[in-house]
Amino acid sequence: MTGTGRLTDGYDLVIFDLDGVVYLGDVAIGGAVPAIGELYRRGTPVAYATNNASRRPAEVADLLAGLGVPAAEGEVTSSPRAAAVLLADRLPAGAAVLVVGADALREEITAAGLVPVRLAADAPAAVVQGYAPDVGWAALAEACVAVRAGALWVATNTDPTLPSPRGLLPGNGALVAALATALDRQPDAVVGKPAPDLFRSAARRVGARTPLVVGDRLDTDIEGAVRAGMASLLVLTGVTTPASLVAAPPARRPRYVAADLGALSAPEPSVRVPELTAADGAVTAGAWRLDRHGDTAHLTEAGTGTPGGRPAQPLDGLRLVCAALWSGVPAAKLSTSPGAGAVLATLGLSTTELPGLG
């Protein structure tokens, strides 16, 4: 999809991650509510796909509504529900499932026709593990005993961290890693992102053919979109930093990069990462210019900005850095003008990531 219209004009569904994209904890991220509200006003289908296992879809919809987003329960696809569906497919009705996680996960297990238990002595057929802030050693110990006894082990997700207003905190992946260390093995199944199922389920709900995924994590949201064959927008309001973005492998590269959800109404070309070939040539983004010659490239910025007076925007430069490195230019052979280097330094990019930075 290319064009000069708004980014979302070419997509028939926008699928949002939540933590780090729409809110941090229970607090809306600046600009998120009006940006999503504009999609509802324009009639653009919206969905929410979350790995967080601490809330059921109805609770997520209520939280969003409380923040000013008119979300409905049916628009929310969650890893707890996906885990319950998977277990219901694999286990007989009424089977015991040891739940390590929040009440929301237990409720999904019950709704799927299974029986949540807390102890290995209850002989569970499976263990399901999801995030909850009060999960401790005792719960992990019961899960350890049950898995050693032969229970199927399913994790809702393996996100190592969870964004919050206080910074990154341990996520479900950190707790899964603790159990994996004790068991010397990995879960039998992980249902959340980057597995593509949550995104595909959201698309099937509305019959979408060209969805856009919006996320803040390369290893879950963006990789999940790539696996699902969907375009993606990375926003820098959560986990991913510019330094980790420029180093992203092909399976974790977004089509678009923006500071926040305000980009949803921006012109599509202004947030797209340009696609470069190995041929010599030049590409521009805002007040920036990237010149490529063989396996070397040089990045400059105009300083005073475009003819309209718009100053050089750091994210325009970041997109050109991504374009250069993702097209095969070695980091050591990407040089910058002094002005460009100074602007990129405001994003935390230094000679560590870009040895040619000048």
Protein Blocks (a to p, Z undefined) as FASTA:
>chain_A
ZZjbdfklmpcbdcddfehplpghjaccehklmmmmmmmmnopacddddfblkbcfklmm
mmmmmnopacdfklpccfklmmmmmmmmmpcehiacddeddfklmmmmmmnopacdfbfk
lopabdcddddfkbcfklmmmmmmmmmnopacddfbfcfbdcdfkbpcddfklmmmmmmm
mnopacfbdfbdfbfklmmmmmmmnopabdcdddfbfklmmmmmmmnopacdddfkbmbc
fklmmmpcfklccfbdcfblmlmmgcfklmcccdddfbecdddehjbccddehjaccddd
ehlopfkopacdfklmmmmmmmmmmnopafklmccdfklmmmmmmnopafklmmmbZZ
